[in-house]
Amino acid sequence: MYILALNCGSSSLKYQVFDAGTKSAIVGGNVEKIGLPDSFVTQKYPDGTKQKKETPMKNHDEALNVVLFMLREASIDLNEIGGVGHRVVMGGDKFASSVEITDEVIKTIDKLSPLAPLHNPPALRGIMTAKQLLPNAKQVAVFDTAFHQTMPDFSYRYAVPRAWYTELGVRKYGFHGTSHLYVSKRAAAMLGKPAAQCNLITMHIGSGASATAIRNGISVDTSLGMTPLAGLTMGTRPGDLDPGVVLYVMEQLKLSPAQMQTHLSKDSGLKGLTECYADRRDVEENKMTNDSCRLAIDMEVQNVKKYIGAFMAELGRVDAVVFTAGVGENDEYLRGKFCEGLENIGIKLDMKKNNETLVRKGAGETVISTHDSPVKLFMIPTNEELVIVEDTLAIMNKKYNPNHLLMDYSFARNQKQK
C-alpha cells in the first residue's frame, strides 16, 4: 500500500509517494506555474534522477491528473494508494491535531480561508480533486497550525479589543508546525531524553521562517502570528512590523487591502530591502558590493538573535537550539552569524563542524556546538512529509493519538547521529 502526501500552494503542487510498510519515499515531485501556459512538473526519484514534463495545467484538477499519469508511468498502481495526507496551512483553533477529512471538516477549512486566503483555498481544491480521482483512499488533513495549539493564552492573545478575538478570531496561530514537531522529536532523540523532558528553540529558516519555543515537548510560543507575515525577516515577508506603518502607507499611497496584502507577502523582506533578491544565496553573494544586501543580512541576523534570546528568557532552561529548513540546513555562513556573540548565554558554535554540515553535500542531522556548550546546537533536516504519512497511517489504522507526546512516531526513536 502507498500513502500520497500532497501540499497544494496557490500555483504549485508538491507530492510524495511513500511505501506504507517501510515509510520510505518512492517517488515525488513538484508542479509549478499552475494556471500559466508554461506550467510544468518535475518528478524526482530516490536515485537522484529527474523527469520533467511541460504541459499547460489550468488548475489543480488538471495538475493532479498529470501527476497521477506520471505516477502510473513510474509503475505506481493507483489502486494501491490507500491514503492521501493533505498539508493544510490554517486550522485555526478548530483543529489541534490531524483529522480524517469529512464534509464538516471541509466546511470548517473553507470557513477559515479568510485567515489564510493564499493557502487554504488551494488546499481545498487539492482535497476535492483527490477525493474525486482517488475515491477509495482515506483523506487526512494535517494542519500547520495544530502543533501550536498548546500555547497558553498569554502567548497567543494580542492586546487588542476582546471582540476582535471572540468575533473575528484575531490571535496568534503560528505555522510550520509540522516541521517544528518533526525536528523537536529528533532533537529529543539526539539528546537521549523523552520529548516531554526537553526544552528547545527550533528555528525553521527557509524562504518563510519561524522560531518556536518548546517547553517539555510542546509549543508555548512562536514567532509567526495570525498570518505568516510576523516574526523573523523572510524572503518576501517583513517579519515584525509596527502596525501603524501599514495604516500610514495605505493612507499615503491609497492602497486597497488586497494591494497591501501583495506588498507584505510578495514585495517585502529581503526582496524589499535589496529591491532585487529574495534568495539568501543571492544576498550573500552580493553583500560586499551591494550595501542593501549587507543591510538585509544584518537585519535578519539581529532578528534571529532577538528571538533566540527572548525564547531563552521565556523558557528559563534550554537543552538545544535546532536549525532546519533551506537556510538552517544549508547556509553555514548565516548559521555562524546567528550564533556569533552568544557564548555568554551558553551557545558555543563549533565553526569546523558548522562549515562541514550541509545537507546539499550529504550531511544528516549533526551536533554543531562545541563539546562544552551548555546549550547544544543541532542541524536537523526536516521531514514534514513523513509526519503527514505517519499521521495518515495512524488515522487509517485507528492508532492516532491527538496528543503528539503520546504518538508512537518512528522518527521519535533514537537513531545514529554524527
C-alpha distance (Angstrom), angle and dihedral (degrees) to the residues before:
residue distance angle dihedral
M1 . . .
Y2 3.78 . .
I3 3.81 133.2 .
L4 3.80 118.5 -151.4
A5 3.82 117.7 -151.4
L6 3.82 113.7 -157.3
N7 3.79 129.4 -168.4
C8 3.81 112.6 -178.4
G9 3.79 118.7 -166.3
S10 3.78 127.8 -177.0
S11 3.82 92.4 -87.0
S12 3.80 102.0 3.4
L13 3.78 141.8 65.5
K14 3.80 124.0 -159.2
Y15 3.78 119.8 -167.9
Q16 3.79 141.9 176.4
V17 3.78 131.7 -175.8
F18 3.80 116.9 -147.2
D19 3.78 131.3 -168.2
A20 3.80 103.8 -118.4
G21 3.77 93.1 -146.0
T22 3.79 100.1 50.6
K23 3.83 96.5 23.1
S24 3.78 87.8 -136.1
A25 3.79 124.5 140.2
I26 3.80 114.5 -108.8
V27 3.77 103.0 177.8
G28 3.79 137.3 -14.4
G29 3.74 143.4 163.6
N30 3.75 151.8 166.2
V31 3.80 132.4 -106.6
E32 3.79 113.1 -153.6
K33 3.82 136.6 -170.3
I34 3.80 95.4 19.8
G35 3.80 107.7 -173.0
L36 3.79 94.3 28.2
P37 3.82 126.6 98.2
D38 3.82 92.9 -119.4
S39 3.82 96.2 54.4
F40 3.79 116.9 144.0
V41 3.80 143.7 172.7
T42 3.80 126.7 -135.4
Q43 3.80 114.9 -160.2
K44 3.79 118.3 -161.0
Y45 3.78 131.0 -159.7
P46 3.84 130.5 -155.9
D47 3.81 91.6 -109.0
G48 3.81 89.9 61.3
T49 3.79 97.8 -105.1
K50 3.80 118.9 135.6
Q51 3.79 134.9 -155.0
K52 3.81 120.1 -159.9
K53 3.78 125.3 -162.4
E54 3.80 121.6 -174.5
T55 3.79 113.5 -158.1
P56 3.81 135.3 138.8
M57 3.82 111.3 -99.1
K58 3.79 112.6 -176.1
N59 3.81 96.3 -172.3
H60 3.80 144.5 -4.5
D61 3.81 91.1 -84.4
E62 3.80 90.5 62.3
A63 3.80 91.7 40.5
L64 3.79 93.9 55.0
N65 3.81 90.1 45.8
V66 3.82 88.9 55.5
V67 3.81 90.9 46.6
L68 3.81 92.1 52.1
F69 3.82 90.2 48.5
M70 3.81 90.0 53.4
L71 3.79 91.3 47.0
R72 3.80 89.1 54.6
E73 3.81 88.2 51.5
A74 3.82 86.9 53.4
S75 3.83 88.7 56.3
I76 3.81 95.0 -105.4
D77 3.82 109.7 150.5
L78 3.81 102.6 -139.3
N79 3.82 89.9 -155.5
E80 3.79 86.6 65.3
I81 3.83 93.1 60.3
G82 3.79 98.7 104.7
G83 3.78 98.8 172.1
V84 3.79 141.1 21.4
G85 3.80 119.1 -155.4
H86 3.80 114.4 -159.4
R87 3.79 124.0 -158.9
V88 3.81 106.9 -136.5
V89 3.79 115.3 -173.1
M90 3.81 100.8 -156.5
G91 3.79 123.2 44.0
G92 3.79 93.8 148.9
D93 3.79 114.1 -161.6
K94 3.81 89.5 -44.6
F95 3.80 95.8 82.4
A96 3.80 122.3 42.9
S97 3.80 93.0 167.3
S98 3.78 142.8 18.9
V99 3.82 116.0 -70.1
E100 3.78 141.5 -170.1
I101 3.78 108.4 -101.7
T102 3.79 113.4 -110.7
D103 3.81 131.3 164.7
E104 3.81 88.4 -94.7
V105 3.81 92.0 51.6
I106 3.80 89.7 50.8
K107 3.81 90.5 51.7
T108 3.80 91.3 50.1
I109 3.82 93.5 48.7
D110 3.79 87.9 50.5
K111 3.82 91.6 50.1
L112 3.81 89.0 52.5
S113 3.82 92.3 53.4
P114 3.84 94.3 97.6
L115 3.82 87.0 64.2
A116 3.83 91.1 53.2
P117 3.82 106.7 20.8
L118 3.81 93.8 163.2
H119 3.81 95.5 48.3
N120 3.81 116.4 28.9
P121 3.85 97.9 54.0
P122 3.84 94.2 57.5
A123 3.81 89.7 44.4
L124 3.80 88.5 54.2
R125 3.80 90.8 49.2
G126 3.80 89.1 52.2
I127 3.80 91.3 49.3
M128 3.81 94.0 50.0
T129 3.80 92.7 46.2
A130 3.81 93.2 47.7
K131 3.81 90.8 49.6
Q132 3.80 89.0 53.2
L133 3.81 98.6 43.6
L134 3.82 97.2 36.9
P135 3.83 102.3 33.2
N136 3.80 95.2 161.9
A137 3.82 95.2 53.5
K138 3.78 121.3 94.4
Q139 3.80 110.3 -118.8
V140 3.82 118.4 -141.6
A141 3.81 130.4 -175.6
V142 3.81 118.8 -144.6
F143 3.80 111.5 -168.6
D144 3.81 126.7 -145.4
T145 3.80 89.1 -149.5
A146 3.82 98.6 48.6
F147 3.82 97.3 86.4
H148 3.80 90.6 57.5
Q149 3.80 97.3 53.1
T150 3.81 88.7 95.1
M151 3.81 90.9 71.0
P152 3.82 113.4 119.9
D153 3.79 117.7 -115.2
F154 3.81 92.7 -106.4
S155 3.81 87.9 60.5
Y156 3.79 99.5 45.2
R157 3.81 101.8 36.9
Y158 3.81 123.1 88.8
A159 3.80 122.9 -144.1
V160 3.81 93.5 -112.8
P161 3.82 132.2 112.4
R162 3.80 108.6 -53.0
A163 3.80 92.3 -127.9
W164 3.79 89.4 64.7
Y165 3.80 87.2 62.6
T166 3.80 98.7 40.6
E167 3.81 97.8 39.9
L168 3.81 104.0 28.1
G169 3.80 103.9 26.6
V170 3.81 94.3 -119.7
R171 3.82 104.9 170.4
K172 3.78 140.7 104.7
Y173 3.81 113.7 -75.4
G174 3.80 103.4 167.2
F175 3.80 126.2 -149.6
H176 3.83 141.5 -142.2
G177 3.81 84.8 59.3
T178 3.80 95.2 146.7
S179 3.81 90.2 55.9
H180 3.80 93.6 45.5
L181 3.82 89.6 49.5
Y182 3.80 93.0 51.3
V183 3.80 97.5 47.6
S184 3.80 92.7 42.7
K185 3.82 89.7 57.4
R186 3.78 91.5 47.5
A187 3.81 91.5 46.9
A188 3.80 90.1 53.6
A189 3.81 89.8 51.1
M190 3.82 90.3 49.6
L191 3.80 89.7 50.5
G192 3.80 90.3 49.2
K193 3.81 91.8 -127.1
P194 3.81 135.0 113.3
A195 3.80 111.0 -94.0
A196 3.81 88.8 -120.3
Q197 3.82 89.0 65.1
C198 3.82 97.2 49.3
N199 3.79 129.5 99.7
L200 3.79 110.5 -163.8
I201 3.78 143.9 168.0
T202 3.79 109.0 -147.2
M203 3.81 118.2 -163.5
H204 3.81 114.9 -161.3
I205 3.80 101.2 -172.9
G206 3.78 118.6 174.3
S207 3.78 130.0 114.9
G208 3.78 83.2 -49.7
A209 3.78 114.6 39.5
S210 3.78 140.3 -166.3
A211 3.78 140.5 168.2
T212 3.81 123.2 -148.3
A213 3.79 131.5 -163.7
I214 3.81 110.6 -144.9
R215 3.81 120.9 -167.7
N216 3.79 118.9 -173.0
G217 3.80 90.3 -13.0
I218 3.81 99.4 -51.7
S219 3.79 133.6 96.6
V220 3.81 112.9 -102.5
D221 3.81 99.4 165.7
T222 3.79 139.3 4.0
S223 3.79 137.7 -175.2
L224 3.81 100.8 -127.0
G225 3.77 112.5 79.1
M226 3.79 138.5 -167.6
T227 3.80 86.4 -34.3
P228 3.83 133.5 22.9
L229 3.83 91.2 -101.0
A230 3.81 102.2 85.1
G231 3.79 135.7 80.9
L232 3.80 121.9 24.0
T233 3.80 125.4 32.8
M234 3.82 107.8 -94.8
G235 3.79 138.8 -170.2
T236 3.80 96.3 -89.1
R237 3.84 102.4 -5.6
P238 3.80 124.1 83.4
G239 3.80 104.2 -136.7
D240 3.80 116.6 -150.8
L241 3.78 111.5 13.3
D242 3.81 135.7 170.2
P243 3.84 103.3 -106.3
G244 3.78 88.1 -141.1
V245 3.81 87.9 69.0
V246 3.80 90.2 62.8
L247 3.81 92.9 50.2
Y248 3.81 92.7 46.1
V249 3.81 95.6 48.8
M250 3.81 93.1 44.5
E251 3.78 89.9 52.9
Q252 3.80 96.1 44.0
L253 3.80 96.1 45.7
K254 3.83 95.9 32.5
L255 3.80 91.5 -124.9
S256 3.79 124.4 174.9
P257 3.82 119.9 -131.6
A258 3.82 88.4 -105.9
Q259 3.80 91.6 53.1
M260 3.79 91.9 48.2
Q261 3.82 89.9 48.1
T262 3.80 88.9 56.0
H263 3.81 93.0 48.9
L264 3.81 92.5 49.0
S265 3.81 95.2 43.7
K266 3.81 102.3 36.6
D267 3.83 110.1 17.1
S268 3.81 105.3 41.9
G269 3.81 136.0 70.3
L270 3.78 116.2 47.8
K271 3.79 90.6 -14.6
G272 3.80 91.8 54.9
L273 3.79 93.4 47.3
T274 3.80 96.7 46.3
E275 3.82 96.3 31.0
C276 3.79 89.7 -139.9
Y277 3.83 115.6 37.1
A278 3.81 128.9 70.6
D279 3.81 95.2 160.4
R280 3.82 116.7 83.6
R281 3.79 90.5 -141.9
D282 3.79 90.3 62.9
V283 3.80 92.1 43.4
E284 3.81 92.8 51.4
E285 3.79 93.3 44.8
N286 3.80 90.1 57.6
K287 3.80 100.4 35.9
M288 3.82 94.4 106.8
T289 3.80 96.0 50.1
N290 3.81 102.9 30.9
D291 3.81 115.4 56.9
S292 3.80 91.4 -161.9
C293 3.82 88.0 61.9
R294 3.80 90.4 49.4
L295 3.81 89.1 50.8
A296 3.82 92.8 48.3
I297 3.81 91.6 53.5
D298 3.79 93.4 46.1
M299 3.80 91.7 50.2
E300 3.79 93.7 48.4
V301 3.80 92.1 47.6
Q302 3.79 91.8 49.4
N303 3.81 92.3 50.2
V304 3.81 93.3 49.2
K305 3.81 90.9 50.0
K306 3.81 91.1 48.5
Y307 3.80 91.7 54.9
I308 3.80 93.7 45.2
G309 3.81 89.8 51.5
A310 3.80 94.0 44.4
F311 3.79 93.6 48.6
M312 3.82 91.6 46.8
A313 3.80 88.2 55.3
E314 3.81 90.7 46.2
L315 3.81 94.6 49.2
G316 3.81 97.0 39.6
R317 3.81 92.0 -156.0
V318 3.81 123.4 44.6
D319 3.80 123.9 -171.2
A320 3.79 97.2 -174.1
V321 3.79 146.9 -8.5
V322 3.80 112.3 -137.4
F323 3.80 126.4 -155.3
T324 3.80 119.2 -159.7
A325 3.84 144.7 151.0
G326 3.81 125.8 52.8
V327 3.81 99.9 -40.9
G328 3.79 95.4 29.6
E329 3.80 90.8 53.4
N330 3.79 101.8 37.8
D331 3.79 112.4 23.8
E332 3.79 110.6 82.7
Y333 3.80 91.5 170.2
L334 3.80 95.2 59.0
R335 3.83 93.2 40.4
G336 3.79 87.3 55.6
K337 3.81 92.1 49.1
F338 3.81 91.6 47.5
C339 3.82 90.9 56.1
E340 3.82 98.0 37.8
G341 3.80 112.7 119.5
L342 3.81 95.4 8.5
E343 3.81 95.3 107.9
N344 3.81 92.0 104.9
I345 3.80 90.8 61.2
G346 3.80 92.8 50.1
I347 3.81 102.0 -92.3
K348 3.80 113.5 125.5
L349 3.80 118.0 172.5
D350 3.80 120.9 -154.2
M351 3.80 99.2 -138.1
K352 3.81 94.5 -161.4
K353 3.80 93.0 52.7
N354 3.78 90.9 42.9
N355 3.79 93.0 52.8
E356 3.80 92.2 48.4
T357 3.81 96.1 46.4
L358 3.79 108.3 90.1
V359 3.80 124.0 139.2
R360 3.79 90.7 -152.5
K361 3.81 86.9 63.0
G362 3.78 94.2 48.4
A363 3.80 101.8 -89.4
G364 3.78 118.7 151.0
E365 3.78 128.4 -163.3
T366 3.78 108.3 -36.7
V367 3.80 141.9 177.6
I368 3.82 104.6 -121.3
S369 3.81 98.8 176.4
T370 3.79 125.7 94.7
H371 3.80 117.5 -94.4
D372 3.81 91.0 -107.6
S373 3.80 97.7 46.1
P374 3.84 108.5 127.7
V375 3.82 88.6 -149.6
K376 3.80 114.2 47.2
L377 3.81 120.5 -133.9
F378 3.81 117.2 -146.3
M379 3.79 133.5 -174.4
I380 3.80 106.7 -155.8
P381 3.82 121.8 174.7
T382 3.77 107.2 -132.0
N383 3.80 122.9 -126.5
E384 3.79 109.8 -169.2
E385 3.79 91.6 161.8
L386 3.80 91.5 61.5
V387 3.82 90.2 54.3
I388 3.81 89.1 50.9
V389 3.81 91.3 49.5
E390 3.80 95.3 47.3
D391 3.81 92.9 46.5
T392 3.81 90.1 48.7
L393 3.80 92.8 49.1
A394 3.80 92.7 46.2
I395 3.81 91.7 51.4
M396 3.81 90.3 47.3
N397 3.82 90.5 50.5
K398 3.83 93.3 42.0
K399 3.81 90.1 -119.6
Y400 3.79 97.9 111.9
N401 3.79 118.4 125.5
P402 3.82 114.8 -162.8
N403 3.82 88.0 -150.1
H404 3.80 99.9 80.6
L405 3.82 91.4 -159.0
L406 3.80 87.4 66.2
M407 3.82 97.0 43.2
D408 3.80 115.9 109.3
Y409 3.80 97.0 -130.6
S410 3.80 113.5 178.6
F411 3.82 90.2 -141.9
A412 3.80 91.7 56.0
R413 3.78 90.2 69.6
N414 3.77 120.2 93.5
Q415 3.79 116.3 -91.6
K416 3.78 133.1 174.6
Q417 3.79 115.0 -76.8
K418 3.78 133.4 -179.6
